[in-house]
Amino acid sequence: MIKKSLLFFGLVFCNLLGYTQPPKLIVSEFIDTIPVTPSCHASSIIEVPGGMMAAWFGGEHESHPQVGIYVSILKNGKWSKAVEAVNGKYADGQQYACYNPVLQRFPNGEIVLFYKIGKGPSTWWGMLIRSFDNGKHWSAPEKLPNGIYGPIKNKAFLTKAGILICPSSTEDSGWRVHVEYTADKGKTWARSKALTDPSVAGVIQPAMLIHGVNNYEFLMRSQQDTIMSITTMDGGTHWSSLTKTNLPNPNSGIDAVTLKNGKHILVYNPTTKKGLDRGELVLAISPEGKIWKTILTLEKEEGAEFSYPAVIQSKDGFIHITYTWKRQRMKYVRLQL
């Protein structure tokens, strides 16, 4: 159901990008029609047989010990009631808040849900659960090795060789970005050194673009009022120094994806903390990942928060976006480019 009163269109014709018409908006709706928790944030979305699956963390408020990870499945045009897939409760009764779920579905059908638990980003640790029946049942939680967090906010990238590349970051001693790798669905891991220097700029939560074989780019949230970038031409052995983009960032999460046609799309807040902050959320497109053009304004409201987007392209070519709506609901958008 499209709620025009909640959606603003910045539909811009752009010959440079090869478009003859604006994106076709098909669905814009709340996932959790009746919210199951007072607060929610930080969604992830994947394609599953016959539909989509979304996950996010929810509870009283971010960092509350009883915040858990919730999952909903879209099938036959309707989202299921969100259910808690996992929480941070231990057998001894201790309970920690959950954060930033990231869904990953492997070719054999196994779904891994990565998440973090703890008192906050400076001390949290990585966890995962698994499903072998498209989310009907989940395994017992598995703790990741010390220093391994899995994909920190945005989706991972599975190479043809079966290696899962997980863009990640830490916030314990300044903001730093690194990469984690697993070739066996999260059973064993390798981790790169820090790829960024917090004395130059604090950056976290990379979104990965694919420019070619072994040619990757990370776009990152920063503390410098702009999205920042690093690139590799050799699959991650060597990375460039930090580069500022011309895209503003109010210290808020972003997400991006490389489309089947080679173009790239980015969902972000085109603002700074001195402006609308997280009160505007847009979709932008770029032919090469350098020059971006806004083609759709998803939300715009002064004083509100629309944040932490997740974006994917499904096998049928449609674009699927989820994001936090005022920390109260999860929003889902499906569109065609």
C-alpha positions in Angstrom: 0.0 0.0 0.0 1.5 3.3 -1.1 1.0 6.1 1.5 1.7 9.2 -0.6 1.4 11.4 2.5 4.5 9.7 3.9 6.5 9.6 0.7 8.1 12.5 -1.2 9.2 12.2 -4.7 12.4 13.7 -6.0 12.1 12.0 -9.4 14.6 13.6 -11.7 15.1 12.9 -15.4 18.8 12.4 -16.1 20.1 11.8 -19.6 23.6 11.4 -18.3 22.6 8.3 -16.4 20.6 6.9 -19.4 17.1 7.1 -17.9 14.1 8.0 -20.0 11.7 7.7 -17.0 11.9 8.0 -13.2 11.9 4.9 -11.0 8.6 3.1 -10.8 7.5 2.9 -7.2 5.5 -0.3 -6.6 5.2 -0.7 -2.9 5.8 1.6 0.1 4.6 0.1 3.4 5.3 -0.6 7.0 6.6 -4.1 7.6 5.3 -4.3 11.2 1.7 -3.0 10.7 1.2 -3.4 14.5 4.6 -2.8 16.1 5.6 -5.6 18.4 8.1 -3.4 20.3 8.1 0.3 21.3 11.4 1.0 19.4 13.2 -0.6 16.5 16.2 0.1 14.3 18.9 -1.2 11.9 17.2 -3.5 9.3 18.6 -6.1 6.9 16.8 -7.7 3.9 17.4 -10.7 1.7 15.5 -12.6 -1.0 14.1 -16.0 0.0 12.0 -18.4 -2.1 8.7 -16.8 -2.8 9.4 -13.5 -1.1 11.7 -11.5 1.1 13.0 -11.7 4.7 13.8 -8.7 6.9 15.4 -8.5 10.3 16.1 -5.7 12.8 16.6 -5.1 16.5 13.7 -4.0 18.7 12.8 -3.4 22.3 12.3 -0.6 24.8 15.1 1.4 23.2 18.6 0.9 21.7 21.0 -0.7 24.2 18.2 -1.8 26.6 19.2 -5.4 27.8 16.0 -6.9 26.6 16.4 -5.7 23.0 16.3 -8.7 20.6 16.5 -9.5 16.9 13.1 -9.7 15.1 12.4 -11.3 11.8 9.4 -10.9 9.4 8.9 -12.7 6.0 7.1 -11.2 3.0 5.0 -13.9 1.1 2.1 -13.4 -1.2 2.3 -9.7 -0.8 2.0 -9.7 3.0 4.5 -9.4 5.8 4.3 -11.9 8.6 4.0 -10.8 12.2 7.5 -10.0 13.5 8.9 -12.6 15.9 11.9 -12.5 18.0 14.5 -14.9 16.5 17.1 -14.4 19.1 18.0 -12.3 22.1 21.1 -11.7 24.3 20.0 -13.9 27.3 22.6 -16.3 28.7 22.0 -19.4 30.7 23.2 -17.7 33.9 20.4 -15.1 33.6 22.6 -12.3 32.3 21.1 -10.5 29.3 22.6 -8.1 26.9 21.2 -5.9 24.2 21.3 -7.0 20.5 22.4 -4.8 17.6 22.7 -4.6 13.8 21.5 -7.9 12.4 22.8 -8.8 8.9 21.1 -11.6 6.9 23.1 -13.8 4.4 21.5 -16.6 2.3 23.9 -19.1 0.8 23.3 -21.0 -2.5 22.4 -24.2 -0.6 19.6 -22.4 1.1 21.2 -21.9 4.5 20.5 -18.5 6.1 23.0 -17.0 8.5 21.9 -14.1 10.7 24.8 -12.2 12.1 24.3 -9.8 15.0 26.1 -8.2 17.9 25.4 -8.2 21.6 26.8 -6.2 24.5 26.4 -2.9 26.3 27.4 -0.9 23.2 29.6 -0.7 20.1 32.8 -0.2 22.0 32.5 -3.5 23.9 30.0 -5.7 21.9 30.9 -9.1 20.4 29.8 -10.9 17.3 27.2 -13.7 17.2 25.2 -15.7 14.6 22.3 -18.1 14.3 21.4 -20.3 11.3 18.2 -21.4 9.6 17.9 -24.3 7.2 14.1 -23.8 6.5 13.9 -20.1 5.4 13.4 -18.7 8.9 10.9 -21.1 10.4 13.4 -22.3 12.9 16.8 -21.0 14.0 19.8 -22.7 15.6 21.3 -22.0 19.0 23.4 -18.8 19.1 27.1 -19.2 18.2 29.7 -16.7 19.4 32.2 -15.6 16.9 35.9 -15.6 17.7 37.3 -12.7 19.7 37.8 -9.7 17.4 35.4 -11.1 14.7 32.1 -9.3 14.4 30.8 -10.4 11.0 29.3 -7.8 8.6 28.9 -4.9 10.9 25.8 -3.3 9.4 25.6 -3.8 5.7 25.4 -7.0 3.6 28.4 -9.1 2.8 29.5 -10.2 -0.6 29.9 -13.9 -1.6 32.5 -14.5 -4.3 32.3 -17.1 -7.0 34.9 -19.1 -5.0 32.6 -19.2 -2.0 34.4 -16.7 0.2 32.1 -14.3 2.1 33.6 -10.8 2.3 32.3 -9.0 5.3 32.7 -5.2 5.5 33.2 -4.5 9.2 34.4 -1.9 11.7 35.3 -1.2 15.3 34.6 1.7 17.7 36.6 0.8 20.8 39.7 3.0 20.2 38.5 5.4 17.5 36.5 4.4 14.5 38.3 2.0 12.1 37.2 -0.1 9.1 38.5 -3.6 8.4 37.4 -6.7 6.4 36.5 -10.2 7.7 36.5 -13.4 5.6 34.9 -16.8 6.0 34.9 -19.6 3.4 32.7 -22.0 5.4 29.6 -20.0 6.4 31.0 -18.5 9.5 32.8 -21.5 11.1 36.3 -20.2 10.6 37.5 -16.7 10.0 40.3 -14.4 8.8 40.5 -10.7 9.4 42.4 -7.9 7.8 44.3 -5.2 9.6 42.7 -1.9 10.1 42.2 -0.2 6.7 41.7 3.3 8.0 43.3 5.5 10.6 41.1 7.3 13.1 43.7 10.1 13.4 42.9 10.9 9.8 39.1 10.3 9.9 36.7 8.2 11.9 34.8 5.9 9.6 32.6 2.8 10.2 29.9 0.6 8.6 31.2 0.1 5.1 28.8 -0.4 2.1 30.5 -2.4 -0.7 30.5 -1.6 -4.4 31.8 -4.0 -7.1 33.6 -2.3 -9.9 35.0 -5.5 -11.5 36.8 -8.7 -10.6 38.8 -8.0 -7.4 38.0 -4.3 -7.8 36.0 -3.2 -4.8 35.0 0.1 -3.1 33.8 0.8 0.4 31.6 3.8 1.0 31.5 4.7 4.7 29.7 6.6 7.4 32.0 9.2 8.9 32.4 11.8 11.6 33.5 14.4 9.0 30.1 15.4 7.6 30.7 13.5 4.4 30.6 9.9 3.1 34.2 8.6 2.6 35.7 6.0 0.3 38.5 3.5 0.0 39.2 1.2 -2.9 41.1 -2.0 -3.7 42.2 -3.3 -7.1 43.6 -6.7 -5.9 40.7 -8.2 -4.0 41.6 -6.6 -0.7 45.4 -7.1 -0.3 46.0 -3.4 -0.7 43.7 -0.5 -0.1 43.8 3.1 -1.1 44.0 6.0 1.4 40.7 7.6 2.6 39.0 9.9 0.0 36.2 12.3 0.7 33.2 12.1 -1.6 30.9 15.0 -2.4 28.1 13.3 -0.6 27.1 14.7 2.8 26.6 12.5 5.8 25.2 13.4 9.2 27.1 10.6 11.0 24.4 8.1 10.0 24.4 4.7 8.4 24.2 4.2 4.6 23.9 1.3 2.2 24.6 0.7 -1.5 24.6 -2.1 -4.1 26.0 -2.7 -7.5 23.2 -3.6 -10.0 23.2 -6.3 -12.6 23.7 -3.7 -15.3 26.9 -2.4 -13.6 25.4 0.8 -12.3 25.4 1.5 -8.5 22.7 2.8 -6.2 23.0 4.4 -2.8 20.5 5.0 0.0 21.6 7.7 2.4 20.8 10.9 4.3 21.9 13.8 2.0 22.3 16.1 5.0 24.6 17.1 7.8 23.9 17.4 11.5 23.7 21.1 11.1 20.9 20.7 8.5 18.1 18.2 8.5 20.3 15.6 10.2 18.5 12.2 9.6 15.3 13.9 8.5 15.7 13.2 4.8 16.4 9.9 3.1 17.1 9.5 -0.6 18.0 7.0 -3.3 20.8 8.0 -5.7 22.4 6.3 -8.7 25.8 6.5 -10.4 27.1 4.9 -13.5 30.6 4.5 -12.1 30.3 5.2 -8.4 31.7 8.7 -8.5 29.0 11.1 -9.7 25.7 10.4 -7.9 22.3 11.7 -8.9 19.3 11.6 -6.6 16.4 9.9 -8.3 14.0 9.4 -5.4 13.3 11.1 -2.1 12.0 8.4 0.2 11.3 10.6 3.2 11.7 14.2 4.3 10.5 15.7 7.6 12.3 18.2 9.8 13.0 16.9 13.2 12.2 13.2 12.3 14.6 10.3 11.8 14.7 8.1 8.7 17.8 6.1 8.9 20.0 3.0 8.6 18.8 1.8 5.2 19.4 -1.6 3.6 19.1 -2.1 -0.2 19.3 -5.1 -2.5 18.4 -6.1 -6.0 16.4 -9.3 -6.3 16.8 -11.9 -9.1 13.9 -10.4 -11.0 15.6 -7.1 -11.1 13.5 -5.2 -8.6 15.0 -3.0 -6.0 14.1 -3.6 -2.3 14.8 -1.1 0.5 14.2 -1.2 4.2 14.9 1.5 6.7 14.1 2.8 10.2 11.0 5.1 10.3 11.2 7.4 13.3 12.6 4.6 15.5 9.0 3.4 15.7 8.5 1.2 12.6 10.3 -0.6 9.8 9.5 0.7 6.3 9.7 -1.4 3.1 9.9 0.0 -0.5 10.0 -2.0 -3.7 10.7 -0.2 -7.0 11.8 -0.8 -10.6 14.5 1.2 -12.3 
